[in-house]
Amino acid sequence: MEKVNEISPLVNGIYNVQTQSGSHYKIVINNLKMSLVRRPANEESALRKDGQGIKILELIQVEVGYGGRLLLAPLGEGENTLRLTTEVVAIMRADLEN
């Protein structure tokens, strides 16, 4: 794994993101197809669809030192969802397996 400062939607890989709240995100980018799985730090910080794959429509910003911003496919019926995270404290990148 390689430590990186930010995620670009143009760079394929598996990204493990840790936020200040202690939540972990696994973000997969494969030829502009993006998804995430979130693992909360504890039950009190749980969000809808935790532990499930969610399609990312737009990766607005995921950068160390800043809150993450991602536009997600609808989590139920209705509109797209803007997911905001606490400050990103670490990002580790691994290559996609063939």
C-alpha positions as CSV (number, residue, x, y, z in Angstrom):
1,M,0.0,0.0,0.0
2,E,1.1,3.5,-0.8
3,K,0.3,6.6,1.3
4,V,-1.3,9.4,-0.8
5,N,-2.6,12.9,0.0
6,E,-5.7,12.9,-2.1
7,I,-7.8,10.7,-4.4
8,S,-8.2,11.4,-8.1
9,P,-11.1,9.8,-9.9
10,L,-8.7,9.3,-12.9
11,V,-6.3,6.9,-10.9
12,N,-7.6,3.4,-10.6
13,G,-7.1,1.7,-7.2
14,I,-8.4,0.7,-3.9
15,Y,-8.2,3.5,-1.4
16,N,-8.6,3.0,2.4
17,V,-9.5,6.3,3.9
18,Q,-9.6,7.1,7.6
19,T,-11.4,10.1,9.0
20,Q,-11.0,12.0,12.2
21,S,-14.1,10.5,13.7
22,G,-12.5,7.0,13.3
23,S,-14.7,5.9,10.4
24,H,-13.1,4.0,7.5
25,Y,-14.0,4.2,3.9
26,K,-13.0,1.7,1.2
27,I,-13.2,3.5,-2.1
28,V,-12.7,1.6,-5.3
29,I,-12.0,3.3,-8.6
30,N,-12.0,1.2,-11.8
31,N,-12.0,3.0,-15.1
32,L,-14.1,5.9,-13.8
33,K,-16.6,3.5,-12.1
34,M,-16.4,4.3,-8.4
35,S,-17.9,2.8,-5.2
36,L,-17.5,3.0,-1.5
37,V,-18.1,0.9,1.6
38,R,-18.2,2.8,5.0
39,R,-17.4,1.3,8.3
40,P,-18.3,3.6,11.2
41,A,-16.1,4.0,14.3
42,N,-19.0,3.0,16.5
43,E,-22.7,2.4,16.5
44,E,-23.5,6.0,17.5
45,S,-22.0,7.3,14.2
46,A,-23.8,4.8,12.0
47,L,-25.3,6.0,8.6
48,R,-27.6,4.4,6.1
49,K,-26.1,1.7,4.0
50,D,-23.0,1.3,6.2
51,G,-21.2,-1.9,5.3
52,Q,-22.8,-2.0,1.8
53,G,-21.4,-0.9,-1.5
54,I,-22.7,2.5,-2.7
55,K,-22.1,3.9,-6.2
56,I,-20.1,7.2,-6.2
57,L,-21.4,9.6,-8.9
58,E,-18.8,12.2,-8.3
59,L,-15.7,12.3,-6.1
60,I,-15.7,16.0,-5.3
61,Q,-12.9,16.0,-2.7
62,V,-11.1,13.4,-0.7
63,E,-7.9,14.9,0.6
64,V,-5.9,14.7,3.8
65,G,-6.6,17.7,6.0
66,Y,-10.0,18.4,4.6
67,G,-13.5,17.0,5.1
68,G,-14.4,14.5,2.3
69,R,-17.2,15.3,-0.2
70,L,-18.7,12.7,-2.4
71,L,-21.9,12.7,-4.5
72,L,-23.6,9.3,-4.1
73,A,-26.3,7.5,-6.0
74,P,-29.7,7.7,-4.2
75,L,-29.6,5.6,-1.0
76,G,-33.3,4.8,-1.4
77,E,-36.0,6.5,-3.4
78,G,-35.4,10.1,-4.1
79,E,-32.4,12.4,-4.9
80,N,-28.7,11.8,-5.0
81,T,-26.9,12.0,-1.7
82,L,-24.1,14.4,-0.8
83,R,-21.9,12.5,1.7
84,L,-19.7,14.8,3.9
85,T,-17.1,13.3,6.2
86,T,-15.0,14.6,9.0
87,E,-11.4,15.6,8.3
88,V,-9.5,12.9,6.3
89,V,-6.5,11.9,8.4
90,A,-5.0,9.2,6.1
91,I,-5.3,7.6,2.7
92,M,-3.7,4.4,1.6
93,R,-3.8,3.2,-2.0
94,A,-3.4,-0.3,-3.4
95,D,-3.5,-1.4,-7.0
96,L,-6.5,-3.2,-8.3
97,E,-6.1,-6.9,-8.6
98,N,-6.4,-8.4,-12.1
